[in-house]
Amino acid sequence: MIARDRELLCRAAEVMRSFGPVVVELLGRQDGGELPAGPVREVGDAFAALAGEFLGRAEELDGGAGGRVVESGDGVW
């Protein structure tokens, strides 16, 4: 595994490790049962950034998107 992949996995571990305490904090900050938008957005942004890093790395490993076909169990998408 190259250093870049190791760093990506370490970043994922950090995000996942901090997710539990964030959820507990959000539970305590509910307003009438509803979550505050700001912290929910921050969590979403963190996961979106991490997902983007994983997808970008997968694209690099595949050699780019040019002409690539992804097959699912139902056929080609």
C-alpha positions as CSV (number, residue, x, y, z in Angstrom):
1,M,0.0,0.0,0.0
2,I,1.5,3.4,-0.9
3,A,1.7,6.2,1.5
4,R,-1.2,8.1,-0.1
5,D,-3.5,5.2,0.4
6,R,-2.4,4.8,4.0
7,E,-3.1,8.5,4.6
8,L,-6.6,8.2,3.1
9,L,-7.4,5.2,5.3
10,C,-6.1,7.1,8.4
11,R,-8.3,10.1,7.5
12,A,-11.3,7.7,7.2
13,A,-10.5,6.2,10.6
14,E,-10.3,9.7,12.1
15,V,-13.7,10.7,10.6
16,M,-15.3,7.5,11.8
17,R,-13.7,7.7,15.3
18,S,-15.1,11.2,15.8
19,F,-18.5,10.4,14.5
20,G,-19.8,8.7,17.6
21,P,-19.2,11.6,19.9
22,V,-20.6,14.0,17.3
23,V,-23.8,12.0,17.2
24,V,-24.1,12.0,21.0
25,E,-23.6,15.8,21.0
26,L,-26.2,16.3,18.3
27,L,-28.7,14.2,20.3
28,G,-28.2,16.6,23.2
29,R,-28.6,19.7,21.0
30,Q,-32.0,18.7,19.5
31,D,-34.5,21.5,19.6
32,G,-37.9,20.0,20.1
33,G,-36.7,16.8,18.5
34,E,-35.2,18.6,15.5
35,L,-31.5,18.7,14.7
36,P,-29.8,22.1,14.2
37,A,-28.9,22.6,10.5
38,G,-25.3,23.9,11.0
39,P,-23.8,20.9,12.8
40,V,-25.8,18.5,10.5
41,R,-24.3,20.3,7.5
42,E,-20.8,20.0,9.0
43,V,-21.2,16.2,9.4
44,G,-22.5,16.0,5.9
45,D,-19.6,18.1,4.5
46,A,-17.0,15.9,6.4
47,F,-18.5,12.7,4.9
48,A,-18.9,14.2,1.4
49,A,-15.2,15.3,1.5
50,L,-14.1,11.9,2.6
51,A,-16.3,10.2,-0.1
52,G,-14.8,12.6,-2.7
53,E,-11.3,11.6,-1.7
54,F,-12.2,7.9,-1.9
55,L,-13.9,8.3,-5.3
56,G,-11.0,10.4,-6.6
57,R,-8.4,7.8,-5.5
58,A,-10.5,5.0,-7.1
59,E,-10.6,7.0,-10.3
60,E,-6.8,7.4,-10.2
61,L,-6.4,3.6,-9.6
62,D,-8.7,2.9,-12.6
63,G,-6.6,5.1,-14.8
64,G,-9.2,7.9,-15.3
65,A,-12.8,7.9,-16.5
66,G,-12.1,7.7,-20.2
67,G,-14.2,4.9,-21.7
68,R,-14.6,3.1,-18.4
69,V,-17.8,1.1,-18.0
70,V,-19.2,0.2,-14.6
71,E,-21.3,-3.0,-14.4
72,S,-23.9,-3.7,-11.7
73,G,-25.8,-6.9,-11.1
74,D,-28.5,-5.6,-13.3
75,G,-26.4,-4.7,-16.3
76,V,-24.3,-1.7,-17.2
77,W,-24.7,1.9,-15.9
